[in-house]
Amino acid sequence: MVKERAYGYGIGLVFLTLVSLLMGSNGIPYPSSILLLLLFINSIFALFSIIIPKPILRLYETNVFENKRTVSNYLFEFLAVAFSGLNYYTTNVLYRLPLFIRLPLHILFYLLLLWQLFLASGLYMFSE
C-alpha cells in the first residue's frame, strides 16, 4: 500500500513538474510556473462549478475519497488535490447556500482566481 502511494504521488509530481517546465519557454521560471498552472486549472474548475457544481464536487470526491488503493487511484488523487482542491472546498461551502447568494459569490470567486492568475503572470510579462 505504501509502495503504490509513493509511485502514484511520484508520477503525479513528475507530471506536474514536466507540465510546469514546459511553461519555461514563455519566460516563466520553474517554481512560479507551478503556481500559475494551479491557478489556471482551478479557475477552469471554478468556471464549470458556476454552471454544474454537483458534478464537479462528485468528480473530486470520487478521485480523492474513493477506497481503491492502486497506483492510478493515488495518481488521480494527487492530481485532483493539486488541480482542483481549492475549488472543491470553496464550492462545497457555497453549494450549501441558496442560489441567489451562491451564484454571485461563486462568480466573485471565479473573478478572484482570474485576477490572481493575471496578476501573477503579469509579473513575468512586463518584467522584460
N, CA, C and O atoms as CSV, one atom per row, in Angstrom:
chain,resi,resn,atom,element,x,y,z
A,1,MET,N,N,0.823,-1.195,0.000
A,1,MET,CA,C,0.000,0.000,0.000
A,1,MET,C,C,0.870,1.261,0.000
A,1,MET,O,O,0.554,2.237,-0.681
A,2,VAL,N,N,1.949,1.236,0.755
A,2,VAL,CA,C,2.824,2.405,0.808
A,2,VAL,C,C,3.569,2.557,-0.513
A,2,VAL,O,O,3.823,3.671,-0.973
A,3,LYS,N,N,3.918,1.420,-1.117
A,3,LYS,CA,C,4.637,1.469,-2.387
A,3,LYS,C,C,3.751,2.036,-3.495
A,3,LYS,O,O,4.220,2.823,-4.317
A,4,GLU,N,N,2.483,1.647,-3.527
A,4,GLU,CA,C,1.569,2.170,-4.534
A,4,GLU,C,C,1.358,3.669,-4.353
A,4,GLU,O,O,1.290,4.415,-5.330
A,5,ARG,N,N,1.254,4.107,-3.095
A,5,ARG,CA,C,1.079,5.532,-2.817
A,5,ARG,C,C,2.298,6.327,-3.281
A,5,ARG,O,O,2.160,7.385,-3.894
A,6,ALA,N,N,3.481,5.816,-2.988
A,6,ALA,CA,C,4.709,6.506,-3.387
A,6,ALA,C,C,4.815,6.585,-4.910
A,6,ALA,O,O,5.193,7.625,-5.448
A,7,TYR,N,N,4.487,5.501,-5.608
A,7,TYR,CA,C,4.526,5.518,-7.070
A,7,TYR,C,C,3.484,6.482,-7.646
A,7,TYR,O,O,3.786,7.254,-8.556
A,8,GLY,N,N,2.275,6.436,-7.123
A,8,GLY,CA,C,1.215,7.311,-7.629
A,8,GLY,C,C,1.521,8.775,-7.412
A,8,GLY,O,O,1.376,9.586,-8.327
A,9,TYR,N,N,1.945,9.122,-6.204
A,9,TYR,CA,C,2.279,10.516,-5.921
A,9,TYR,C,C,3.526,10.948,-6.689
A,9,TYR,O,O,3.626,12.093,-7.130
A,10,GLY,N,N,4.478,10.022,-6.844
A,10,GLY,CA,C,5.693,10.345,-7.606
A,10,GLY,C,C,5.396,10.628,-9.068
A,10,GLY,O,O,5.928,11.579,-9.641
A,11,ILE,N,N,4.542,9.799,-9.676
A,11,ILE,CA,C,4.165,10.022,-11.074
A,11,ILE,C,C,3.422,11.353,-11.205
A,11,ILE,O,O,3.638,12.095,-12.163
A,12,GLY,N,N,2.549,11.652,-10.243
A,12,GLY,CA,C,1.828,12.923,-10.274
A,12,GLY,C,C,2.763,14.111,-10.138
A,12,GLY,O,O,2.595,15.117,-10.827
A,13,LEU,N,N,3.742,14.004,-9.260
A,13,LEU,CA,C,4.697,15.090,-9.074
A,13,LEU,C,C,5.560,15.281,-10.312
A,13,LEU,O,O,5.857,16.413,-10.695
A,14,VAL,N,N,5.965,14.181,-10.939
A,14,VAL,CA,C,6.747,14.277,-12.173
A,14,VAL,C,C,5.906,14.910,-13.279
A,14,VAL,O,O,6.404,15.743,-14.036
A,15,PHE,N,N,4.630,14.520,-13.376
A,15,PHE,CA,C,3.741,15.108,-14.380
A,15,PHE,C,C,3.571,16.609,-14.155
A,15,PHE,O,O,3.664,17.394,-15.098
A,16,LEU,N,N,3.322,17.004,-12.910
A,16,LEU,CA,C,3.170,18.420,-12.577
A,16,LEU,C,C,4.447,19.189,-12.892
A,16,LEU,O,O,4.388,20.305,-13.409
A,17,THR,N,N,5.595,18.602,-12.586
A,17,THR,CA,C,6.869,19.251,-12.852
A,17,THR,C,C,7.119,19.395,-14.352
A,17,THR,O,O,7.560,20.449,-14.809
A,18,LEU,N,N,6.842,18.342,-15.116
A,18,LEU,CA,C,7.081,18.409,-16.561
A,18,LEU,C,C,6.173,19.423,-17.246
A,18,LEU,O,O,6.615,20.152,-18.134
A,19,VAL,N,N,4.907,19.474,-16.838
A,19,VAL,CA,C,3.987,20.441,-17.445
A,19,VAL,C,C,4.412,21.863,-17.091
A,19,VAL,O,O,4.356,22.758,-17.935
A,20,SER,N,N,4.839,22.073,-15.843
A,20,SER,CA,C,5.257,23.423,-15.461
A,20,SER,C,C,6.600,23.793,-16.078
A,20,SER,O,O,6.862,24.972,-16.315
A,21,LEU,N,N,7.452,22.812,-16.343
A,21,LEU,CA,C,8.714,23.114,-17.024
A,21,LEU,C,C,8.482,23.520,-18.476
A,21,LEU,O,O,9.280,24.267,-19.042
A,22,LEU,N,N,7.403,23.038,-19.084
A,22,LEU,CA,C,7.082,23.443,-20.453
A,22,LEU,C,C,6.724,24.914,-20.534
A,22,LEU,O,O,6.841,25.524,-21.596
A,23,MET,N,N,6.293,25.487,-19.431
A,23,MET,CA,C,5.958,26.904,-19.413
A,23,MET,C,C,7.209,27.779,-19.363
A,23,MET,O,O,7.116,28.999,-19.492
A,24,GLY,N,N,8.364,27.174,-19.178
A,24,GLY,CA,C,9.616,27.928,-19.131
A,24,GLY,C,C,9.961,28.591,-20.447
A,24,GLY,O,O,10.697,29.578,-20.467
A,25,SER,N,N,9.445,28.068,-21.546
A,25,SER,CA,C,9.727,28.683,-22.842
A,25,SER,C,C,9.018,30.030,-22.988
A,25,SER,O,O,9.371,30.821,-23.863
A,26,ASN,N,N,8.028,30.296,-22.145
A,26,ASN,CA,C,7.328,31.583,-22.172
A,26,ASN,C,C,7.987,32.620,-21.275
A,26,ASN,O,O,7.492,33.741,-21.157
A,27,GLY,N,N,9.089,32.262,-20.647
A,27,GLY,CA,C,9.786,33.202,-19.776
A,27,GLY,C,C,9.346,33.141,-18.326
A,27,GLY,O,O,9.679,34.029,-17.541
A,28,ILE,N,N,8.603,32.111,-17.959
A,28,ILE,CA,C,8.158,31.958,-16.575
A,28,ILE,C,C,9.068,30.937,-15.912
A,28,ILE,O,O,9.141,29.802,-16.382
A,29,PRO,N,N,9.767,31.295,-14.834
A,29,PRO,CA,C,10.685,30.347,-14.197
A,29,PRO,C,C,9.939,29.180,-13.548
A,29,PRO,O,O,8.737,29.251,-13.292
A,30,TYR,N,N,10.682,28.109,-13.291
A,30,TYR,CA,C,10.083,26.851,-12.863
A,30,TYR,C,C,9.232,26.916,-11.595
A,30,TYR,O,O,8.070,26.517,-11.670
A,31,PRO,N,N,9.695,27.370,-10.469
A,31,PRO,CA,C,8.797,27.272,-9.309
A,31,PRO,C,C,7.534,28.124,-9.451
A,31,PRO,O,O,6.473,27.739,-8.961
A,32,SER,N,N,7.637,29.259,-10.106
A,32,SER,CA,C,6.469,30.129,-10.268
A,32,SER,C,C,5.473,29.563,-11.276
A,32,SER,O,O,4.279,29.851,-11.199
A,33,SER,N,N,5.952,28.775,-12.202
A,33,SER,CA,C,5.044,28.208,-13.193
A,33,SER,C,C,4.096,27.191,-12.571
A,33,SER,O,O,2.999,26.982,-13.089
A,34,ILE,N,N,4.490,26.561,-11.481
A,34,ILE,CA,C,3.579,25.637,-10.788
A,34,ILE,C,C,2.393,26.412,-10.230
A,34,ILE,O,O,1.251,25.969,-10.353
A,35,LEU,N,N,2.651,27.554,-9.622
A,35,LEU,CA,C,1.570,28.376,-9.077
A,35,LEU,C,C,0.623,28.846,-10.172
A,35,LEU,O,O,-0.594,28.797,-10.000
A,36,LEU,N,N,1.165,29.298,-11.289
A,36,LEU,CA,C,0.323,29.746,-12.394
A,36,LEU,C,C,-0.496,28.595,-12.974
A,36,LEU,O,O,-1.659,28.779,-13.332
A,37,LEU,N,N,0.099,27.424,-13.066
A,37,LEU,CA,C,-0.619,26.261,-13.580
A,37,LEU,C,C,-1.766,25.876,-12.646
A,37,LEU,O,O,-2.870,25.590,-13.109
A,38,LEU,N,N,-1.515,25.868,-11.341
A,38,LEU,CA,C,-2.563,25.517,-10.385
A,38,LEU,C,C,-3.682,26.547,-10.376
A,38,LEU,O,O,-4.853,26.181,-10.279
A,39,LEU,N,N,-3.344,27.827,-10.476
A,39,LEU,CA,C,-4.380,28.860,-10.540
A,39,LEU,C,C,-5.204,28.751,-11.821
A,39,LEU,O,O,-6.419,28.946,-11.798
A,40,PHE,N,N,-4.547,28.440,-12.933
A,40,PHE,CA,C,-5.257,28.320,-14.205
A,40,PHE,C,C,-6.246,27.150,-14.184
A,40,PHE,O,O,-7.404,27.308,-14.570
A,41,ILE,N,N,-5.795,25.988,-13.738
A,41,ILE,CA,C,-6.672,24.816,-13.713
A,41,ILE,C,C,-7.792,25.013,-12.694
A,41,ILE,O,O,-8.931,24.627,-12.955
A,42,ASN,N,N,-7.489,25.607,-11.534
A,42,ASN,CA,C,-8.534,25.878,-10.549
A,42,ASN,C,C,-9.560,26.863,-11.082
A,42,ASN,O,O,-10.744,26.750,-10.765
A,43,SER,N,N,-9.125,27.833,-11.892
A,43,SER,CA,C,-10.092,28.777,-12.457
A,43,SER,C,C,-10.994,28.100,-13.492
A,43,SER,O,O,-12.159,28.472,-13.629
A,44,ILE,N,N,-10.475,27.122,-14.214
A,44,ILE,CA,C,-11.327,26.367,-15.135
A,44,ILE,C,C,-12.375,25.583,-14.351
A,44,ILE,O,O,-13.551,25.582,-14.715
A,45,PHE,N,N,-11.953,24.917,-13.275
A,45,PHE,CA,C,-12.907,24.186,-12.447
A,45,PHE,C,C,-13.913,25.129,-11.792
A,45,PHE,O,O,-15.079,24.772,-11.625
A,46,ALA,N,N,-13.473,26.324,-11.422
A,46,ALA,CA,C,-14.395,27.297,-10.822
A,46,ALA,C,C,-15.435,27.771,-11.832
A,46,ALA,O,O,-16.593,27.991,-11.477
A,47,LEU,N,N,-15.025,27.928,-13.087
A,47,LEU,CA,C,-15.985,28.316,-14.124
A,47,LEU,C,C,-17.044,27.233,-14.313
A,47,LEU,O,O,-18.232,27.539,-14.409
A,48,PHE,N,N,-16.624,25.981,-14.367
A,48,PHE,CA,C,-17.585,24.891,-14.512
A,48,PHE,C,C,-18.429,24.719,-13.256
A,48,PHE,O,O,-19.570,24.264,-13.333
A,49,SER,N,N,-17.883,25.077,-12.109
A,49,SER,CA,C,-18.642,24.951,-10.861
A,49,SER,C,C,-19.764,25.971,-10.761
A,49,SER,O,O,-20.716,25.765,-10.008
A,50,ILE,N,N,-19.672,27.053,-11.494
A,50,ILE,CA,C,-20.777,28.016,-11.524
A,50,ILE,C,C,-21.982,27.377,-12.205
A,50,ILE,O,O,-23.118,27.543,-11.761
A,51,ILE,N,N,-21.725,26.651,-13.278
A,51,ILE,CA,C,-22.800,26.073,-14.082
A,51,ILE,C,C,-23.277,24.737,-13.503
A,51,ILE,O,O,-24.477,24.529,-13.322
A,52,ILE,N,N,-22.340,23.839,-13.215
A,52,ILE,CA,C,-22.688,22.496,-12.731
A,52,ILE,C,C,-21.876,22.164,-11.474
A,52,ILE,O,O,-20.881,21.444,-11.567
A,53,PRO,N,N,-22.274,22.667,-10.309
A,53,PRO,CA,C,-21.458,22.449,-9.113
A,53,PRO,C,C,-21.464,21.009,-8.602
A,53,PRO,O,O,-20.435,20.518,-8.138
A,54,LYS,N,N,-22.588,20.339,-8.678
A,54,LYS,CA,C,-22.675,18.997,-8.101
A,54,LYS,C,C,-21.770,17.990,-8.813
A,54,LYS,O,O,-21.079,17.235,-8.128
A,55,PRO,N,N,-21.735,17.935,-10.154
A,55,PRO,CA,C,-20.793,17.002,-10.799
A,55,PRO,C,C,-19.319,17.322,-10.531
A,55,PRO,O,O,-18.490,16.415,-10.466
A,56,ILE,N,N,-18.997,18.593,-10.378
A,56,ILE,CA,C,-17.612,18.957,-10.071
A,56,ILE,C,C,-17.246,18.483,-8.659
A,56,ILE,O,O,-16.138,17.995,-8.435
A,57,LEU,N,N,-18.171,18.626,-7.719
A,57,LEU,CA,C,-17.933,18.118,-6.373
A,57,LEU,C,C,-17.797,16.593,-6.374
A,57,LEU,O,O,-16.929,16.043,-5.697
A,58,ARG,N,N,-18.644,15.926,-7.124
A,58,ARG,CA,C,-18.599,14.452,-7.209
A,58,ARG,C,C,-17.298,13.981,-7.860
A,58,ARG,O,O,-16.738,12.963,-7.451
A,59,LEU,N,N,-16.820,14.696,-8.850
A,59,LEU,CA,C,-15.571,14.329,-9.510
A,59,LEU,C,C,-14.411,14.346,-8.525
A,59,LEU,O,O,-13.606,13.416,-8.494
A,60,TYR,N,N,-14.322,15.406,-7.717
A,60,TYR,CA,C,-13.261,15.495,-6.724
A,60,TYR,C,C,-13.415,14.403,-5.676
A,60,TYR,O,O,-12.441,13.739,-5.323
A,61,GLU,N,N,-14.629,14.213,-5.178
A,61,GLU,CA,C,-14.856,13.220,-4.134
A,61,GLU,C,C,-14.562,11.811,-4.626
A,61,GLU,O,O,-14.045,10.990,-3.868
A,62,THR,N,N,-14.879,11.523,-5.867
A,62,THR,CA,C,-14.588,10.208,-6.427
A,62,THR,C,C,-13.087,9.981,-6.524
A,62,THR,O,O,-12.602,8.893,-6.215
A,63,ASN,N,N,-12.357,10.990,-6.946
A,63,ASN,CA,C,-10.916,10.830,-7.096
A,63,ASN,C,C,-10.175,10.811,-5.770
A,63,ASN,O,O,-9.161,10.124,-5.646
A,64,VAL,N,N,-10.657,11.549,-4.777
A,64,VAL,CA,C,-9.902,11.681,-3.530
A,64,VAL,C,C,-10.370,10.712,-2.453
A,64,VAL,O,O,-9.543,10.111,-1.766
A,65,PHE,N,N,-11.661,10.552,-2.295
A,65,PHE,CA,C,-12.175,9.782,-1.166
A,65,PHE,C,C,-12.535,8.344,-1.511
A,65,PHE,O,O,-13.099,7.646,-0.669
A,66,GLU,N,N,-12.234,7.880,-2.707
A,66,GLU,CA,C,-12.515,6.501,-3.094
A,66,GLU,C,C,-11.540,5.567,-2.383
A,66,GLU,O,O,-10.391,5.942,-2.151
A,67,ASN,N,N,-11.974,4.372,-2.037
A,67,ASN,CA,C,-11.163,3.466,-1.224
A,67,ASN,C,C,-10.308,2.489,-2.010
A,67,ASN,O,O,-9.646,1.650,-1.400
A,68,LYS,N,N,-10.291,2.557,-3.317
A,68,LYS,CA,C,-9.410,1.690,-4.093
A,68,LYS,C,C,-7.976,2.132,-3.881
A,68,LYS,O,O,-7.685,3.328,-3.892
A,69,ARG,N,N,-7.093,1.195,-3.691
A,69,ARG,CA,C,-5.696,1.522,-3.395
A,69,ARG,C,C,-4.775,1.002,-4.487
A,69,ARG,O,O,-4.021,0.050,-4.283
A,70,THR,N,N,-4.848,1.644,-5.653
A,70,THR,CA,C,-3.970,1.291,-6.762
A,70,THR,C,C,-3.109,2.503,-7.092
A,70,THR,O,O,-3.350,3.604,-6.598
A,71,VAL,N,N,-2.106,2.286,-7.928
A,71,VAL,CA,C,-1.209,3.373,-8.322
A,71,VAL,C,C,-1.990,4.447,-9.069
A,71,VAL,O,O,-1.784,5.639,-8.842
A,72,SER,N,N,-2.887,4.027,-9.959
A,72,SER,CA,C,-3.642,5.021,-10.728
A,72,SER,C,C,-4.584,5.822,-9.832
A,72,SER,O,O,-4.800,7.009,-10.078
A,73,ASN,N,N,-5.148,5.199,-8.800
A,73,ASN,CA,C,-6.019,5.930,-7.882
A,73,ASN,C,C,-5.232,6.975,-7.099
A,73,ASN,O,O,-5.708,8.092,-6.895
A,74,TYR,N,N,-4.023,6.612,-6.659
A,74,TYR,CA,C,-3.190,7.594,-5.953
A,74,TYR,C,C,-2.741,8.713,-6.894
A,74,TYR,O,O,-2.617,9.864,-6.475
A,75,LEU,N,N,-2.496,8.377,-8.164
A,75,LEU,CA,C,-2.140,9.406,-9.145
A,75,LEU,C,C,-3.288,10.390,-9.326
A,75,LEU,O,O,-3.082,11.603,-9.292
A,76,PHE,N,N,-4.511,9.863,-9.521
A,76,PHE,CA,C,-5.670,10.741,-9.688
A,76,PHE,C,C,-5.970,11.524,-8.417
A,76,PHE,O,O,-6.448,12.656,-8.486
A,77,GLU,N,N,-5.697,10.939,-7.267
A,77,GLU,CA,C,-5.891,11.658,-6.008
A,77,GLU,C,C,-4.948,12.855,-5.920
A,77,GLU,O,O,-5.361,13.952,-5.545
A,78,PHE,N,N,-3.680,12.639,-6.267
A,78,PHE,CA,C,-2.707,13.736,-6.243
A,78,PHE,C,C,-3.093,14.839,-7.216
A,78,PHE,O,O,-3.045,16.021,-6.877
A,79,LEU,N,N,-3.479,14.444,-8.435
A,79,LEU,CA,C,-3.840,15.444,-9.441
A,79,LEU,C,C,-5.115,16.188,-9.067
A,79,LEU,O,O,-5.228,17.386,-9.327
A,80,ALA,N,N,-6.081,15.493,-8.458
A,80,ALA,CA,C,-7.321,16.158,-8.058
A,80,ALA,C,C,-7.067,17.153,-6.938
A,80,ALA,O,O,-7.605,18.259,-6.961
A,81,VAL,N,N,-6.265,16.781,-5.970
A,81,VAL,CA,C,-5.965,17.706,-4.873
A,81,VAL,C,C,-5.175,18.897,-5.385
A,81,VAL,O,O,-5.432,20.034,-4.989
A,82,ALA,N,N,-4.210,18.641,-6.271
A,82,ALA,CA,C,-3.381,19.736,-6.776
A,82,ALA,C,C,-4.168,20.668,-7.689
A,82,ALA,O,O,-4.063,21.889,-7.569
A,83,PHE,N,N,-4.960,20.100,-8.604
A,83,PHE,CA,C,-5.582,20.916,-9.632
A,83,PHE,C,C,-6.952,21.451,-9.270
A,83,PHE,O,O,-7.381,22.451,-9.847
A,84,SER,N,N,-7.657,20.825,-8.336
A,84,SER,CA,C,-8.999,21.327,-8.034
A,84,SER,C,C,-9.315,21.354,-6.549
A,84,SER,O,O,-10.484,21.475,-6.183
A,85,GLY,N,N,-8.331,21.248,-5.692
A,85,GLY,CA,C,-8.572,21.250,-4.255
A,85,GLY,C,C,-9.126,22.568,-3.748
A,85,GLY,O,O,-10.071,22.581,-2.959
A,86,LEU,N,N,-8.558,23.663,-4.185
A,86,LEU,CA,C,-9.031,24.985,-3.771
A,86,LEU,C,C,-10.473,25.212,-4.203
A,86,LEU,O,O,-11.283,25.732,-3.435
A,87,ASN,N,N,-10.785,24.828,-5.410
A,87,ASN,CA,C,-12.139,24.998,-5.919
A,87,ASN,C,C,-13.124,24.082,-5.199
A,87,ASN,O,O,-14.260,24.481,-4.946
A,88,TYR,N,N,-12.709,22.864,-4.867
A,88,TYR,CA,C,-13.629,21.930,-4.206
A,88,TYR,C,C,-14.103,22.475,-2.868
A,88,TYR,O,O,-15.303,22.488,-2.591
A,89,TYR,N,N,-13.181,22.919,-2.047
A,89,TYR,CA,C,-13.574,23.363,-0.703
A,89,TYR,C,C,-14.387,24.653,-0.751
A,89,TYR,O,O,-15.279,24.854,0.073
A,90,THR,N,N,-14.091,25.517,-1.698
A,90,THR,CA,C,-14.901,26.729,-1.855
A,90,THR,C,C,-16.295,26.391,-2.376
A,90,THR,O,O,-17.290,26.915,-1.876
A,91,THR,N,N,-16.369,25.530,-3.366
A,91,THR,CA,C,-17.664,25.136,-3.922
A,91,THR,C,C,-18.484,24.358,-2.902
A,91,THR,O,O,-19.706,24.495,-2.855
A,92,ASN,N,N,-17.826,23.549,-2.092
A,92,ASN,CA,C,-18.526,22.781,-1.074
A,92,ASN,C,C,-19.204,23.694,-0.051
A,92,ASN,O,O,-20.310,23.398,0.401
A,93,VAL,N,N,-18.561,24.785,0.311
A,93,VAL,CA,C,-19.170,25.743,1.240
A,93,VAL,C,C,-20.280,26.525,0.544
A,93,VAL,O,O,-21.356,26.716,1.111
A,94,LEU,N,N,-20.021,26.978,-0.679
A,94,LEU,CA,C,-21.008,27.787,-1.389
A,94,LEU,C,C,-22.230,26.986,-1.830
A,94,LEU,O,O,-23.314,27.548,-1.986
A,95,TYR,N,N,-22.065,25.681,-2.032
A,95,TYR,CA,C,-23.183,24.860,-2.503
A,95,TYR,C,C,-24.303,24.763,-1.460
A,95,TYR,O,O,-25.454,24.501,-1.808
A,96,ARG,N,N,-23.972,24.969,-0.208
A,96,ARG,CA,C,-24.969,24.893,0.865
A,96,ARG,C,C,-25.828,26.142,0.967
A,96,ARG,O,O,-26.851,26.140,1.652
A,97,LEU,N,N,-25.420,27.207,0.291
A,97,LEU,CA,C,-26.160,28.469,0.347
A,97,LEU,C,C,-27.294,28.469,-0.673
A,97,LEU,O,O,-27.283,27.674,-1.613
A,98,PRO,N,N,-28.274,29.357,-0.492
A,98,PRO,CA,C,-29.328,29.491,-1.510
A,98,PRO,C,C,-28.743,29.999,-2.829
A,98,PRO,O,O,-27.679,30.616,-2.858
A,99,LEU,N,N,-29.450,29.730,-3.899
A,99,LEU,CA,C,-28.941,30.027,-5.243
A,99,LEU,C,C,-28.676,31.514,-5.452
A,99,LEU,O,O,-27.667,31.875,-6.059
A,100,PHE,N,N,-29.556,32.380,-4.964
A,100,PHE,CA,C,-29.374,33.820,-5.202
A,100,PHE,C,C,-28.185,34.387,-4.430
A,100,PHE,O,O,-27.698,35.468,-4.763
A,101,ILE,N,N,-27.712,33.685,-3.413
A,101,ILE,CA,C,-26.492,34.099,-2.711
A,101,ILE,C,C,-25.277,33.376,-3.296
A,101,ILE,O,O,-24.204,33.961,-3.438
A,102,ARG,N,N,-25.460,32.107,-3.629
A,102,ARG,CA,C,-24.361,31.279,-4.117
A,102,ARG,C,C,-23.821,31.766,-5.455
A,102,ARG,O,O,-22.606,31.826,-5.643
A,103,LEU,N,N,-24.693,32.108,-6.372
A,103,LEU,CA,C,-24.256,32.479,-7.716
A,103,LEU,C,C,-23.363,33.726,-7.742
A,103,LEU,O,O,-22.304,33.683,-8.368
A,104,PRO,N,N,-23.738,34.827,-7.095
A,104,PRO,CA,C,-22.814,35.983,-7.107
A,104,PRO,C,C,-21.493,35.707,-6.384
A,104,PRO,O,O,-20.440,36.184,-6.808
A,105,LEU,N,N,-21.551,34.934,-5.291
A,105,LEU,CA,C,-20.308,34.621,-4.581
A,105,LEU,C,C,-19.410,33.708,-5.409
A,105,LEU,O,O,-18.187,33.838,-5.385
A,106,HIS,N,N,-20.021,32.795,-6.132
A,106,HIS,CA,C,-19.215,31.912,-6.967
A,106,HIS,C,C,-18.606,32.660,-8.150
A,106,HIS,O,O,-17.464,32.397,-8.526
A,107,ILE,N,N,-19.342,33.567,-8.724
A,107,ILE,CA,C,-18.792,34.404,-9.801
A,107,ILE,C,C,-17.671,35.285,-9.258
A,107,ILE,O,O,-16.660,35.491,-9.929
A,108,LEU,N,N,-17.846,35.798,-8.064
A,108,LEU,CA,C,-16.796,36.590,-7.420
A,108,LEU,C,C,-15.543,35.746,-7.163
A,108,LEU,O,O,-14.425,36.220,-7.367
A,109,PHE,N,N,-15.725,34.499,-6.719
A,109,PHE,CA,C,-14.584,33.596,-6.515
A,109,PHE,C,C,-13.857,33.325,-7.834
A,109,PHE,O,O,-12.627,33.315,-7.878
A,110,TYR,N,N,-14.619,33.106,-8.907
A,110,TYR,CA,C,-14.006,32.886,-10.218
A,110,TYR,C,C,-13.218,34.111,-10.668
A,110,TYR,O,O,-12.099,33.983,-11.165
A,111,LEU,N,N,-13.791,35.281,-10.498
A,111,LEU,CA,C,-13.090,36.509,-10.879
A,111,LEU,C,C,-11.854,36.744,-10.014
A,111,LEU,O,O,-10.847,37.263,-10.497
A,112,LEU,N,N,-11.926,36.366,-8.749
A,112,LEU,CA,C,-10.762,36.474,-7.869
A,112,LEU,C,C,-9.632,35.558,-8.332
A,112,LEU,O,O,-8.466,35.954,-8.332
A,113,LEU,N,N,-9.979,34.338,-8.725
A,113,LEU,CA,C,-8.952,33.430,-9.252
A,113,LEU,C,C,-8.327,33.980,-10.532
A,113,LEU,O,O,-7.110,33.924,-10.708
A,114,LEU,N,N,-9.164,34.511,-11.423
A,114,LEU,CA,C,-8.627,35.095,-12.648
A,114,LEU,C,C,-7.746,36.306,-12.358
A,114,LEU,O,O,-6.707,36.490,-12.993
A,115,TRP,N,N,-8.161,37.131,-11.400
A,115,TRP,CA,C,-7.371,38.299,-11.038
A,115,TRP,C,C,-6.001,37.880,-10.496
A,115,TRP,O,O,-4.981,38.470,-10.851
A,116,GLN,N,N,-5.986,36.859,-9.637
A,116,GLN,CA,C,-4.714,36.375,-9.105
A,116,GLN,C,C,-3.841,35.784,-10.207
A,116,GLN,O,O,-2.623,35.961,-10.209
A,117,LEU,N,N,-4.474,35.082,-11.142
A,117,LEU,CA,C,-3.722,34.490,-12.251
A,117,LEU,C,C,-3.091,35.570,-13.124
A,117,LEU,O,O,-1.918,35.465,-13.482
A,118,PHE,N,N,-3.850,36.601,-13.469
A,118,PHE,CA,C,-3.311,37.660,-14.318
A,118,PHE,C,C,-2.293,38.518,-13.570
A,118,PHE,O,O,-1.338,39.009,-14.172
A,119,LEU,N,N,-2.484,38.700,-12.289
A,119,LEU,CA,C,-1.504,39.439,-11.503
A,119,LEU,C,C,-0.180,38.691,-11.437
A,119,LEU,O,O,0.885,39.284,-11.611
A,120,ALA,N,N,-0.250,37.387,-11.184
A,120,ALA,CA,C,0.979,36.593,-11.085
A,120,ALA,C,C,1.660,36.449,-12.440
A,120,ALA,O,O,2.888,36.490,-12.520
A,121,SER,N,N,0.886,36.284,-13.501
A,121,SER,CA,C,1.508,36.159,-14.821
A,121,SER,C,C,1.996,37.513,-15.326
A,121,SER,O,O,2.929,37.568,-16.127
A,122,GLY,N,N,1.390,38.589,-14.879
A,122,GLY,CA,C,1.830,39.923,-15.276
A,122,GLY,C,C,3.223,40.265,-14.771
A,122,GLY,O,O,3.914,41.097,-15.359
A,123,LEU,N,N,3.630,39.631,-13.694
A,123,LEU,CA,C,4.992,39.843,-13.198
A,123,LEU,C,C,6.035,39.445,-14.216
A,123,LEU,O,O,7.099,40.059,-14.294
A,124,TYR,N,N,5.737,38.419,-14.999
A,124,TYR,CA,C,6.699,37.906,-15.959
A,124,TYR,C,C,6.471,38.454,-17.357
A,124,TYR,O,O,7.384,38.431,-18.183
A,125,MET,N,N,5.275,38.946,-17.637
A,125,MET,CA,C,5.017,39.510,-18.964
A,125,MET,C,C,5.676,40.864,-19.134
A,125,MET,O,O,6.239,41.158,-20.189
A,126,PHE,N,N,5.609,41.681,-18.109
A,126,PHE,CA,C,6.066,43.063,-18.223
A,126,PHE,C,C,7.410,43.311,-17.545
A,126,PHE,O,O,7.804,44.464,-17.366
A,127,SER,N,N,8.116,42.255,-17.169
A,127,SER,CA,C,9.395,42.451,-16.492
A,127,SER,C,C,10.558,42.628,-17.458
A,127,SER,O,O,11.660,42.977,-17.035
A,128,GLU,N,N,10.339,42.399,-18.721
A,128,GLU,CA,C,11.460,42.496,-19.674
A,128,GLU,C,C,11.584,43.855,-20.276
A,128,GLU,O,O,12.475,44.089,-21.092
